[in-house]
Amino acid sequence: MGDKIQRKLNEDHNFCQQQQRSKGDENDKQLKENIESRRRSSHESLIEQDEKIKNKLREDAEMQRNQKSRGESSRIHRVSTSSSTTATTSSSSLQSTKKSNEGEENKQGKGPIQKYEHVVTCLKCKSELCAKRTAFLVSCPKCHSVSPNCGSNRTTTSVATAASATMNRVSSGSGLRA
């Protein structure tokens, strides 16, 4: 009797284990199917998103190319117009400057007008620089420093003007006497 009971218990135990295994297999199958369907749907949605992004990038690149080509054509037009205007302006200003210099030369009966009326000493390298009277600062070509164009610097215009200034002082009696 104990043997029959033991067998019955073993059979019941084996049946329960088999039931649990089959349930587990069904659950595993269902779980695998759910995972696979989620993976497929997420993969498809990722592919769709990727396609949307690629299309957007293509559209943006095409739009930029169109804007750049439009901008290039207008920039080329502006540059060509401004360069021709600059060339015309510079040639006409050169001609007018040349004519005015010739006129001044004829009035005075001397050489050409001196453009630079001041000799400025560079504060850094002590070289002499020529400067216009109206310039506030003078840049040194040797040491590239900037020096002020002030009254403390020596002011001589040209040899002829310096000589005439000396003659004026002599004639007024304030300068050297011969």
C-alpha positions as CSV (number, residue, x, y, z in Angstrom):
1,M,0.0,0.0,0.0
2,G,2.7,2.4,0.8
3,D,4.2,1.5,-2.5
4,K,1.0,2.4,-4.4
5,I,0.8,5.7,-2.6
6,Q,4.4,6.5,-3.3
7,R,3.9,5.8,-7.0
8,K,0.8,7.9,-7.1
9,L,2.6,10.8,-5.4
10,N,5.5,10.4,-7.9
11,E,3.1,10.4,-10.9
12,D,1.3,13.5,-9.5
13,H,4.6,15.2,-9.0
14,N,5.8,14.3,-12.5
15,F,2.5,15.4,-14.0
16,C,2.8,18.8,-12.1
17,Q,6.3,19.3,-13.3
18,Q,5.3,18.4,-16.9
19,Q,2.4,20.9,-16.7
20,Q,4.7,23.6,-15.4
21,R,7.2,22.9,-18.1
22,S,4.6,23.1,-20.8
23,K,3.2,26.2,-19.2
24,G,6.7,27.6,-19.1
25,D,7.3,26.7,-22.7
26,E,4.1,28.4,-23.7
27,N,5.0,31.5,-21.7
28,D,8.5,31.4,-23.2
29,K,7.0,31.2,-26.7
30,Q,4.6,34.0,-26.0
31,L,7.3,36.1,-24.4
32,K,9.6,35.5,-27.4
33,E,6.8,36.4,-29.8
34,N,6.0,39.6,-27.9
35,I,9.7,40.5,-27.9
36,E,10.0,39.8,-31.6
37,S,7.0,41.8,-32.5
38,R,8.2,44.7,-30.4
39,R,11.6,44.5,-32.0
40,R,10.1,44.4,-35.5
41,S,7.8,47.4,-34.8
42,S,10.6,49.4,-33.1
43,H,13.0,48.5,-36.0
44,E,10.4,49.6,-38.5
45,S,9.7,52.8,-36.7
46,L,13.5,53.5,-36.5
47,I,13.8,52.9,-40.2
48,E,10.9,55.4,-40.8
49,Q,12.5,58.0,-38.5
50,D,15.8,57.5,-40.3
51,E,14.2,58.0,-43.7
52,K,12.4,61.2,-42.4
53,I,15.7,62.6,-41.1
54,K,17.6,61.8,-44.4
55,N,14.9,63.5,-46.4
56,K,15.0,66.6,-44.2
57,L,18.8,66.7,-44.5
58,R,18.5,66.4,-48.3
59,E,16.0,69.2,-48.5
60,D,18.1,71.5,-46.2
61,A,21.2,70.8,-48.3
62,E,19.4,71.6,-51.5
63,M,17.9,74.8,-50.0
64,Q,21.4,75.9,-48.9
65,R,22.8,75.2,-52.4
66,N,20.1,77.2,-54.0
67,Q,20.6,80.1,-51.6
68,K,24.4,80.0,-52.0
69,S,24.1,80.0,-55.8
70,R,21.7,83.0,-55.6
71,G,24.1,84.7,-53.2
72,E,27.1,84.0,-55.3
73,S,25.5,85.5,-58.4
74,S,24.5,88.7,-56.6
75,R,27.9,88.9,-54.9
76,I,29.7,88.6,-58.2
77,H,27.5,91.3,-59.7
78,R,28.1,93.6,-56.7
79,V,31.9,93.0,-56.8
80,S,32.1,93.7,-60.6
81,T,30.0,96.8,-60.2
82,S,32.0,98.2,-57.3
83,S,35.4,97.4,-58.9
84,S,34.5,99.2,-62.1
85,T,33.2,102.2,-60.0
86,T,36.4,102.2,-57.9
87,A,38.6,102.0,-61.0
88,T,36.7,104.9,-62.6
89,T,36.9,107.0,-59.4
90,S,40.6,106.3,-58.8
91,S,41.6,107.2,-62.4
92,S,39.5,110.4,-62.3
93,S,41.0,111.4,-58.9
94,L,44.5,110.8,-60.1
95,Q,43.9,113.0,-63.1
96,S,42.4,115.8,-61.0
97,T,45.3,115.6,-58.5
98,K,47.8,115.7,-61.4
99,K,46.1,118.7,-62.9
100,S,46.0,120.6,-59.6
101,N,49.7,119.8,-58.9
102,E,50.6,121.1,-62.4
103,G,48.6,124.3,-61.7
104,E,50.3,124.9,-58.4
105,E,53.7,124.2,-59.9
106,N,53.0,126.8,-62.6
107,K,51.8,129.4,-60.1
108,Q,54.7,129.2,-57.8
109,G,57.3,128.7,-60.5
110,K,59.0,126.1,-58.3
111,G,59.1,122.3,-58.2
112,P,56.1,120.1,-57.4
113,I,54.2,120.7,-54.1
114,Q,55.5,118.7,-51.2
115,K,52.9,116.3,-50.0
116,Y,54.6,115.8,-46.6
117,E,55.2,118.9,-44.6
118,H,56.4,117.5,-41.3
119,V,59.4,115.4,-40.4
120,V,58.5,113.3,-37.3
121,T,61.0,111.3,-35.3
122,C,59.9,107.8,-34.4
123,L,59.7,107.4,-30.7
124,K,60.9,103.8,-30.8
125,C,63.6,103.5,-33.4
126,K,64.4,107.3,-33.7
127,S,64.2,107.2,-37.5
128,E,62.8,110.3,-39.3
129,L,59.4,109.9,-40.9
130,C,57.5,112.2,-43.2
131,A,54.0,113.1,-42.2
132,K,51.2,115.2,-43.5
133,R,50.3,118.3,-41.5
134,T,46.8,117.0,-40.7
135,A,47.9,113.5,-39.6
136,F,47.5,112.9,-35.8
137,L,49.6,109.7,-35.7
138,V,52.4,108.4,-38.0
139,S,53.2,104.8,-38.5
140,C,56.9,103.8,-38.7
141,P,57.6,101.4,-41.6
142,K,60.7,100.0,-39.9
143,C,59.5,99.1,-36.4
144,H,55.7,99.4,-37.1
145,S,55.2,101.6,-34.0
146,V,53.0,104.6,-34.0
147,S,54.3,108.1,-33.1
148,P,52.2,111.2,-32.5
149,N,52.5,114.1,-35.0
150,C,52.9,116.9,-32.5
151,G,54.7,120.2,-32.3
152,S,57.6,118.9,-30.2
153,N,58.8,117.1,-33.3
154,R,61.0,119.0,-35.7
155,T,59.0,120.7,-38.5
156,T,60.7,121.4,-41.8
157,T,58.8,121.4,-45.0
158,S,61.4,121.2,-47.7
159,V,64.8,122.6,-48.4
160,A,63.4,125.5,-50.4
161,T,60.9,126.4,-47.7
162,A,63.5,126.1,-44.9
163,A,65.8,128.4,-46.8
164,S,63.0,130.9,-47.4
165,A,62.2,130.8,-43.7
166,T,65.8,131.5,-42.8
167,M,65.9,134.4,-45.3
168,N,62.7,135.8,-43.7
169,R,64.3,135.7,-40.2
170,V,67.5,137.3,-41.5
171,S,65.6,140.1,-43.2
172,S,63.5,140.8,-40.1
173,G,66.6,141.0,-37.9
174,S,65.7,138.1,-35.6
175,G,67.9,135.5,-37.3
176,L,71.6,135.2,-38.1
177,R,73.4,138.1,-39.4
178,A,75.9,137.9,-42.3
